[in-house]
């Protein structure tokens, strides 16, 4: 893992981390691999973790209904894994409705 960016303010601290996959898992285990990878961060104290595309912002403002977008997967103990596409499917970001629910839980 490589920390690409770190920033914080009075409310939170964010790390943007690049994780490179050495071996693509079986399609049937993709959601489990994704969940366990994102849980690494929540197990260390993060309130939640997410996976975005190269267009995704590392700033949690992307979970506000106005700024949302480019979020592939989200994980928190409160929600479990939220992801709309499997490994072999055309990628779909989280929906506006999913992002609104996440926002309501954490802000």
Order of alpha helices (4+ residues) and beta strands (2+ residues): beta-beta-alpha-beta-beta-beta-alpha
